[in-house]
Structure formats: structure tokens, C-alpha cells
Amino acid sequence: MSNEDQEKLNNNTADNSANGEWEEQTAPETPEAPEAPEAPEAPEAPAEEISVEGALQSEVAQLKDQLLRKEADYQNYRKRMAREVSEARRFGLIETITPFLQVFDLFDMAMKAADKSDNIAALKQGLEMILAQYGKTIDELGVQKFDAVGTTFDPQWHDAVAYENSEDVADGIIIKQWNCGYKLGDKLLRPARVIVSSGPAKEEAAENDSENSEK
């Protein structure tokens, strides 16, 4: 091979190498596949809202606890008051009954004496003792006995069992008493059972009116 041919061959080889490098450099790049979009994250609540909600929940829990405690205290108070009222009633009953035990004892002694003796004077004396003891007992309890004979009939204090005509007593005045009344302070314990005057008979009153008119 001549020098000229050898040079041409070298030149062609160089050209081909250059063209190959150019094609390699200028060859279009293969587009990459797009990445899948990431799922959006849930927005986080502000720290201020979380703290307010927690504070409210804590306050509600405290209020519930206080309510339960108050309810328990109230139930205990009701039970304690019920016990105290029951004790007060029992104490009042004891204080009321105890003074009358002596009266009952005297009645028992009088009944036994009546079975063994016909002495009326002794029996009467025993009854007087019982009556005196009874009067003393009700006085110690603050009970007042009141009589109604001669007073004006008052339905708040008297119980009228009958009405009778009377020439001497005006209408509405109590002329007889079956049972006396009892009161404790201003509180009526038992009204007096009485008979009330209805004044003169109507026929006589009419005659008197006619006579007065004739005059």
C-alpha cells in the first residue's frame, strides 16, 4: 500500500470516529417516566387548638368530679338529718311519756285499793292524788287548760256540741262545758266541747216583741 492510500485510510477512520462521537453526543436522551405524586398529608391541628381542647376536657372532668362529690355530700346530709330528726322525735316522746308514768302508777294503786276496800273516802282521796299529779305533769310540759263557760263561742277554740235556749244567757255565750280545752302556747291541742246559748225561745221572743209594739 502506498503512502497516499495509507493516509486516506487514516483520514477516513478519523472521520468515522468523529462522526460516531458526534452521533453519540447528539443522540436524544430517553425521557424518564414521571414520578407518581405523593399522597397529601393530613393537615396538623394548630398547637393552640389542641391545648384549648385539652383544657376544656380537663375542666369538664373536674366539674364531673365535683358534682359527684356534692351529690355524695348531699346524700350523706339527708341521711344525717333523717337520723337527727328521728332521734329528736324519740327524745321528745320519752320526755312526754316519762312524767305520766307516775300518773299511771297512781291509777294502778287506786284500782288495787278499790279491789280490797269499800272505803269510798280512801278511794276519793286516791283519785284526788291522781288528779293533782296529772295537773302537775301537764304544767311541767307547758300545757295550759282553759275553761269556756261564760265566754263567747269561738270556733277556733270551742267545739259546739249543742245549742240551748236560755232566758238568762245571751245568744252565742257558752252556758255549759263537757270537756275543758288544752293548748300549748298559742297552739290548740284540743278544743273545749261546749253547749252554747241560743237566747230566749223564739215564741216567747215573738210575744215580747208584740207586747212591745202594742205599747
C-alpha positions as CSV (number, residue, x, y, z in Angstrom):
1,M,0.0,0.0,0.0
2,S,1.3,3.4,-0.9
3,N,1.7,6.2,1.5
4,E,-1.2,8.1,-0.1
5,D,-3.6,5.2,0.3
6,Q,-2.5,4.7,3.9
7,E,-3.1,8.4,4.6
8,K,-6.6,8.2,3.1
9,L,-7.4,5.2,5.2
10,N,-6.3,7.0,8.3
11,N,-8.3,10.1,7.4
12,N,-11.5,8.0,6.8
13,T,-11.0,6.3,10.1
14,A,-10.6,9.5,11.9
15,D,-13.7,10.9,10.2
16,N,-15.7,7.9,11.1
17,S,-14.6,8.1,14.7
18,A,-15.5,11.7,14.8
19,N,-18.9,11.1,13.3
20,G,-19.5,8.3,15.8
21,E,-18.6,10.5,18.7
22,W,-20.9,13.2,17.4
23,E,-23.8,10.9,17.0
24,E,-23.2,9.5,20.5
25,Q,-23.1,13.0,21.9
26,T,-26.1,14.3,19.9
27,A,-28.3,11.3,20.3
28,P,-31.6,12.2,22.1
29,E,-31.9,11.1,25.6
30,T,-34.8,8.7,26.5
31,P,-37.4,10.6,28.7
32,E,-37.7,9.2,32.2
33,A,-41.1,8.1,33.4
34,P,-42.8,10.8,35.7
35,E,-42.7,10.0,39.3
36,A,-46.0,9.2,41.0
37,P,-47.3,12.2,43.0
38,E,-47.1,11.7,46.7
39,A,-50.3,11.5,48.8
40,P,-51.1,14.8,50.5
41,E,-50.5,14.6,54.2
42,A,-53.4,15.5,56.6
43,P,-53.0,19.0,57.9
44,E,-52.0,19.1,61.5
45,A,-54.2,20.9,64.0
46,P,-52.6,24.0,65.4
47,A,-51.0,23.5,68.8
48,E,-53.2,26.3,70.2
49,E,-56.5,24.4,69.3
50,I,-55.1,21.2,70.8
51,S,-54.2,22.9,74.1
52,V,-57.7,24.6,74.4
53,E,-59.5,21.3,73.7
54,G,-57.4,19.5,76.3
55,A,-58.0,22.3,78.9
56,L,-61.8,22.0,78.3
57,Q,-61.7,18.3,78.7
58,S,-59.8,18.6,81.9
59,E,-62.2,21.2,83.2
60,V,-65.2,19.0,82.3
61,A,-63.6,16.1,84.2
62,Q,-63.1,18.3,87.3
63,L,-66.6,19.6,87.2
64,K,-68.0,16.0,87.0
65,D,-65.8,15.0,89.9
66,Q,-67.1,18.0,91.9
67,L,-70.7,17.2,91.0
68,L,-70.3,13.6,92.2
69,R,-68.7,14.8,95.4
70,K,-71.5,17.3,96.0
71,E,-74.1,14.6,95.4
72,A,-72.4,12.3,97.8
73,D,-72.2,15.0,100.4
74,Y,-75.9,15.9,99.9
75,Q,-77.0,12.2,100.3
76,N,-74.9,12.0,103.5
77,Y,-76.5,15.2,104.8
78,R,-80.0,13.8,104.1
79,K,-79.2,10.6,106.0
80,R,-77.7,12.5,108.9
81,M,-80.7,14.9,109.1
82,A,-83.1,12.0,109.0
83,R,-81.3,10.3,111.9
84,E,-81.2,13.6,113.8
85,V,-85.0,14.1,113.3
86,S,-85.7,10.6,114.3
87,E,-83.6,11.0,117.4
88,A,-85.3,14.3,118.3
89,R,-88.7,12.7,117.9
90,R,-87.8,9.8,120.1
91,F,-86.3,12.1,122.7
92,G,-89.4,14.2,122.7
93,L,-91.6,11.2,123.1
94,I,-89.5,10.0,126.0
95,E,-89.7,13.4,127.6
96,T,-93.5,13.5,127.2
97,I,-94.3,9.9,128.4
98,T,-91.9,9.8,131.4
99,P,-93.9,12.3,133.6
100,F,-97.1,10.4,133.0
101,L,-95.7,7.1,134.3
102,Q,-96.3,8.4,137.9
103,V,-99.9,9.1,137.0
104,F,-100.3,5.5,135.7
105,D,-98.7,4.2,138.8
106,L,-101.3,6.1,140.9
107,F,-104.1,4.7,138.8
108,D,-102.8,1.2,139.3
109,M,-102.6,1.7,143.1
110,A,-106.1,3.1,143.2
111,M,-107.5,0.1,141.2
112,K,-105.8,-2.4,143.6
113,A,-107.1,-0.5,146.6
114,A,-110.6,-0.5,145.2
115,D,-110.5,-4.3,144.9
116,K,-109.5,-4.7,148.6
117,S,-111.6,-1.9,150.2
118,D,-115.0,-0.4,150.1
119,N,-113.9,2.8,151.8
120,I,-115.2,5.5,149.5
121,A,-113.3,8.2,151.3
122,A,-110.0,6.5,150.7
123,L,-110.8,5.9,147.1
124,K,-111.8,9.6,146.7
125,Q,-108.6,10.6,148.3
126,G,-106.6,8.4,145.9
127,L,-108.4,9.9,142.9
128,E,-107.6,13.4,144.2
129,M,-104.0,12.4,144.3
130,I,-104.1,11.2,140.8
131,L,-105.8,14.4,139.6
132,A,-103.2,16.5,141.4
133,Q,-100.4,14.5,139.9
134,Y,-101.9,14.8,136.4
135,G,-102.2,18.6,136.8
136,K,-98.6,18.9,137.9
137,T,-97.5,16.8,134.9
138,I,-99.2,18.9,132.2
139,D,-98.0,22.1,133.9
140,E,-94.4,20.8,133.7
141,L,-94.9,20.2,130.0
142,G,-96.2,23.7,129.4
143,V,-99.8,22.6,128.6
144,Q,-102.5,25.0,129.7
145,K,-106.0,24.0,130.5
146,F,-108.8,26.5,129.8
147,D,-112.5,26.6,130.6
148,A,-115.0,28.1,128.3
149,V,-118.2,28.6,130.4
150,G,-119.3,32.3,130.3
151,T,-117.2,33.2,127.3
152,T,-118.3,34.0,123.8
153,F,-118.3,31.0,121.4
154,D,-115.2,30.9,119.2
155,P,-115.0,28.1,116.7
156,Q,-111.2,28.3,116.8
157,W,-111.1,27.3,120.4
158,H,-114.5,25.7,121.1
159,D,-116.4,22.7,119.7
160,A,-120.2,23.3,120.0
161,V,-121.9,20.0,120.6
162,A,-125.4,21.6,121.2
163,Y,-127.4,24.8,121.4
164,E,-129.9,25.5,124.1
165,N,-132.4,28.3,124.8
166,S,-131.7,30.4,127.8
167,E,-133.6,33.2,129.4
168,D,-130.6,34.4,131.3
169,V,-127.7,34.0,128.9
170,A,-127.5,35.9,125.7
171,D,-127.2,34.2,122.3
172,G,-123.7,33.0,121.5
173,I,-122.5,32.7,125.1
174,I,-121.3,29.3,126.4
175,I,-123.5,28.0,129.2
176,K,-122.1,24.5,129.7
177,Q,-118.9,22.6,129.2
178,W,-118.5,18.9,128.6
179,N,-114.7,18.9,128.4
180,C,-112.2,21.6,129.0
181,G,-109.7,22.7,126.3
182,Y,-106.0,22.4,126.2
183,K,-103.3,24.5,124.5
184,L,-99.6,24.7,124.3
185,G,-98.6,28.3,124.0
186,D,-100.7,29.6,121.0
187,K,-101.2,26.1,119.6
188,L,-104.5,24.5,120.3
189,L,-104.2,20.9,121.4
190,R,-107.9,20.1,122.0
191,P,-110.9,22.5,121.8
192,A,-113.3,22.7,124.7
193,R,-116.6,20.8,124.0
194,V,-119.4,23.2,125.0
195,I,-123.1,23.9,124.8
196,V,-123.9,27.4,123.5
197,S,-126.9,29.5,124.4
198,S,-129.3,30.4,121.6
199,G,-131.0,33.1,123.7
200,P,-134.7,33.1,124.6
201,A,-137.1,30.8,122.9
202,K,-138.4,32.2,119.6
203,E,-142.1,32.1,120.6
204,E,-141.5,34.0,123.8
205,A,-139.3,36.4,122.0
206,A,-142.1,37.0,119.4
207,E,-144.7,37.6,122.2
208,N,-142.4,40.0,123.8
209,D,-142.0,41.8,120.5
210,S,-145.7,42.0,120.0
211,E,-146.3,43.3,123.5
212,N,-143.6,46.0,123.0
213,S,-145.3,47.0,119.7
214,E,-148.7,47.3,121.4
215,K,-147.3,49.6,124.0
